[in-house]
Amino acid sequence: MNFTQAELSGYLQMFWQFSWLEWTIFSLMANIFLYLFSIGLYIFIEKTCRKSQLQERNHPVTRSDFYLSFLTIVCNSFVMLLGAFLWKNGWILLGQTQSVLGIITEVAVLLLLMDLLMYFFHFTAHLPFLYKVLHGKHHEHISTNFLSLFVLHPLETIGFGLMLLVLLVGYNFSIVSISIYLLLNLIWGTIGHLNREFFPASFDRFFVGTTRFHNQHHLDESKNFGFYTSIWDRIFGTYK
């Protein structure tokens, strides 16, 4: 890896010494950066990808979508602050994994476990008594745009974050593995809400949750609840 254990420990020590005001500012700045990165990536792929659109046109960008996406930034910042609190109080312990194989394994475990948890969370959000209150706003985007990933009810955003924190409390993942997972999560979410298929068609055979896979969920809300993979939909009979 590019960082030695001593260098990583130095960075962690710096964060450990942050005041809560510094943590608040850092979490907001980090999440604003990730938000802008996602929008930039979406627009870049839309401008450079030559594949035809999955739906005739993108969902129009509305003022309410901007407001809700900014609220998502605030909620993600809150989850980051909660994670910092759990870390500083000994609930979350960071592992010392440094080998490439070890990090790849940890990232793969995070992806599969979070995909399973998000499948059930997503499926539950589609139950009639929760859908209208929580998840319906997201599905106003039958087609998608560069904000669709962030158009979520605050409880959904916090719920997704809490699931990750539960895994981090349960096992000592390394900070490198966690960081890679979070970056992949953002990229995957951005690609999943494109209006063009990003992945080769052959990826369906490898149980990858492709752009078309998630786009199909926006067209048929009873199918394709997975995020990174189609494994759980195939197992539980919700795959299309």
URLIN-V386178 format. One record per residue. N is the residue number from 0. RES is the residue in three letters. PHI is phi in radians with two decimals (none if undefined). Layout:
BEGIN
n:res:phi
N:RES:PHI
N:RES:PHI
END
This chain:
BEGIN
n:res:phi
0:MET:none
1:ASN:-1.33
2:PHE:-1.82
3:THR:-1.39
4:GLN:-1.06
5:ALA:-1.12
6:GLU:-1.13
7:LEU:-1.07
8:SER:-1.08
9:GLY:-1.14
10:TYR:-1.12
11:LEU:-1.11
12:GLN:-1.10
13:MET:-1.09
14:PHE:-1.17
15:TRP:-1.04
16:GLN:-1.50
17:PHE:-1.04
18:SER:-1.32
19:TRP:-1.21
20:LEU:-1.12
21:GLU:-1.12
22:TRP:-1.09
23:THR:-1.11
24:ILE:-1.11
25:PHE:-1.09
26:SER:-1.14
27:LEU:-1.14
28:MET:-1.13
29:ALA:-1.10
30:ASN:-1.30
31:ILE:-1.14
32:PHE:-1.05
33:LEU:-1.13
34:TYR:-1.06
35:LEU:-1.19
36:PHE:-1.06
37:SER:-1.08
38:ILE:-1.09
39:GLY:-1.09
40:LEU:-1.11
41:TYR:-1.02
42:ILE:-1.13
43:PHE:-1.06
44:ILE:-1.16
45:GLU:-1.05
46:LYS:-1.38
47:THR:-1.85
48:CYS:-1.35
49:ARG:-1.62
50:LYS:-1.22
51:SER:-1.23
52:GLN:-1.22
53:LEU:-1.28
54:GLN:-2.17
55:GLU:-1.01
56:ARG:-2.58
57:ASN:-1.24
58:HIS:-1.15
59:PRO:-1.11
60:VAL:-1.46
61:THR:-2.00
62:ARG:-1.11
63:SER:-1.13
64:ASP:-1.13
65:PHE:-1.10
66:TYR:-1.05
67:LEU:-1.20
68:SER:-1.17
69:PHE:-1.16
70:LEU:-1.14
71:THR:-1.10
72:ILE:-1.03
73:VAL:-1.10
74:CYS:-1.16
75:ASN:-1.11
76:SER:-1.15
77:PHE:-1.09
78:VAL:-1.09
79:MET:-1.10
80:LEU:-1.12
81:LEU:-1.12
82:GLY:-1.09
83:ALA:-1.10
84:PHE:-1.08
85:LEU:-1.13
86:TRP:-1.15
87:LYS:-1.24
88:ASN:-1.84
89:GLY:1.45
90:TRP:-1.37
91:ILE:-1.88
92:LEU:-2.00
93:LEU:-1.63
94:GLY:-1.27
95:GLN:-1.91
96:THR:-1.04
97:GLN:-2.16
98:SER:-1.20
99:VAL:-1.05
100:LEU:-1.10
101:GLY:-1.11
102:ILE:-1.18
103:ILE:-1.03
104:THR:-1.11
105:GLU:-1.10
106:VAL:-1.11
107:ALA:-1.09
108:VAL:-1.11
109:LEU:-1.05
110:LEU:-1.08
111:LEU:-1.22
112:LEU:-1.20
113:MET:-1.17
114:ASP:-1.09
115:LEU:-1.15
116:LEU:-1.09
117:MET:-1.21
118:TYR:-1.02
119:PHE:-1.18
120:PHE:-1.09
121:HIS:-1.14
122:PHE:-1.05
123:THR:-1.10
124:ALA:-1.12
125:HIS:-1.62
126:LEU:-1.15
127:PRO:-0.89
128:PHE:-1.29
129:LEU:-1.79
130:TYR:-1.05
131:LYS:-1.11
132:VAL:-1.43
133:LEU:-1.75
134:HIS:-1.79
135:GLY:-1.07
136:LYS:-1.05
137:HIS:-1.07
138:HIS:-1.50
139:GLU:-1.13
140:HIS:-1.51
141:ILE:-1.17
142:SER:-1.64
143:THR:-2.29
144:ASN:-2.57
145:PHE:-1.24
146:LEU:-1.81
147:SER:-0.98
148:LEU:-1.01
149:PHE:-1.73
150:VAL:-1.50
151:LEU:-2.39
152:HIS:-1.18
153:PRO:-0.92
154:LEU:-1.16
155:GLU:-1.15
156:THR:-1.03
157:ILE:-1.17
158:GLY:-1.07
159:PHE:-1.05
160:GLY:-1.13
161:LEU:-1.12
162:MET:-1.08
163:LEU:-1.12
164:LEU:-1.09
165:VAL:-1.05
166:LEU:-1.15
167:LEU:-1.22
168:VAL:-1.21
169:GLY:-1.37
170:TYR:-2.58
171:ASN:-1.50
172:PHE:-1.26
173:SER:-1.35
174:ILE:-1.11
175:VAL:-1.15
176:SER:-1.11
177:ILE:-1.10
178:SER:-1.12
179:ILE:-1.11
180:TYR:-1.04
181:LEU:-1.10
182:LEU:-1.17
183:LEU:-1.08
184:ASN:-1.04
185:LEU:-1.16
186:ILE:-1.11
187:TRP:-1.11
188:GLY:-1.12
189:THR:-1.12
190:ILE:-1.13
191:GLY:-1.14
192:HIS:-1.87
193:LEU:-1.21
194:ASN:-1.86
195:ARG:-2.40
196:GLU:-1.22
197:PHE:-1.55
198:PHE:-1.58
199:PRO:-1.07
200:ALA:-1.03
201:SER:-1.12
202:PHE:-1.15
203:ASP:-1.03
204:ARG:-1.25
205:PHE:-1.74
206:PHE:1.10
207:VAL:-1.39
208:GLY:-1.37
209:THR:-1.33
210:THR:-1.06
211:ARG:-1.07
212:PHE:-1.01
213:HIS:-1.35
214:ASN:-1.06
215:GLN:-1.11
216:HIS:-1.13
217:HIS:-1.20
218:LEU:-1.53
219:ASP:-2.30
220:GLU:-1.25
221:SER:-1.63
222:LYS:-2.27
223:ASN:1.04
224:PHE:-1.58
225:GLY:-1.21
226:PHE:-2.17
227:TYR:-1.50
228:THR:-2.36
229:SER:-1.80
230:ILE:-1.00
231:TRP:-1.26
232:ASP:-1.14
233:ARG:-1.18
234:ILE:-1.20
235:PHE:-1.67
236:GLY:1.37
237:THR:-2.03
238:TYR:-1.50
239:LYS:-2.44
END
